[in-house]
């Protein structure tokens, strides 16, 4: 029995590698944008959206590899009822950052493990991030440095880089902000014998 990560996320791969987790990364093979659009059209909460997408990714690959544990993950940035997608352009990233400036928003990270095509474990965690007000000059300089790298990041920032300058306070796990509730996952992997206890 091995662990498959149903994701091509560089951040999640880096977290698992740094923690010494043996795993094989694979693309989940789902149309994530279509699934997300369908779920958000139903008015789903950020928490339930992250959970549903993580389960969808894990279940799809788990049916192909029923003997393995398949980890699906998703992360959703939200402010009130608004859910932030990955920015498709520099202008969209700037708009997202302006909307978040001076506000406290949430990053919800969900992880689901499937075995034999069925969920056997899940964990959902939320971090709260207080973003400072910033000048237009700061925003332009920030995007000069970070675009297009932050195009794949909901909210338009990477906390592990210059994006740290955007915040005055973060409540919650650093791993959750990066997109994976790592410590609860490590606990489960020890229970299942994937990692030494």
Residue, then its C-alpha position, 0 to 999 in steps of 0.5 A: x500500500x502506497x500513498x498517491x497525491x492526487x495533485x500537481x501542486x508544487x506547494x503540497x509536494x514540497x510540504x510532503x517531501x519536507x516532512x519525509x512522506x513517501x508518495x507518488x504525485x499524479x494528476x487527478x484527471x478531473x475538470x476542476x473548474x467545471x466542478x467548482x462552477x457547478x458547486x458554487x452555482x448551488x451556493x455551497x459554502x467555502x468549507x463544503x466546496x473545499x471538502x467536495x473538491x478534495x473528495x472528488x480528486x481522491x475518489x477519481x484516482x482511488x477507483x483506478x488504484x484501489x489498493x493505495x491510499x489516495x490523498x485529494x486536497x483543495x483550498x478555498x479563499x473566501x471573504x464573507x460569501x465571496x469565494x476567490x478563484x485563481x486569478x486569470x490575469x494580473x488585473x484580476x489579481x490586483x482586484x482580488x488584493x484590493x478587495x481583501x485589503x484591510x479585511x480578514x479573510x479565510x483560507x480553508x484547506x481540505x484533505x480527503x483520503x480514499x481507499x478502494x474508491x471510498x473516503x476513509x479519512x478527511x480533515x478540514x482546517x481554516x486559517x484567518x488572515x488579516x490583510x493590511x491596507x496598502x498603497x497602489x505603489x506597493x501593489x504595483x511593485x508587489x505584482x511586478x515581482x510576483x506575477x505570474x507566479x501568483x496566478x495559481x493562487x486564490x487571493x493573489x498571494x503566496x505567504x511563503x514569499x513576498x506575500x507575507x508583507x501583505x499581512x498583519x496577523x495570521x491565526x491558524x496553521x501555516x500549513x493550512x495557509x499553504x494548502x494542506x492540513x499537514x499535522x492531522x494528515x501525518x497522524x493518520x499516515x502513522x496510524x495506517x503504517x505509511x509512516x513510522x510511529 
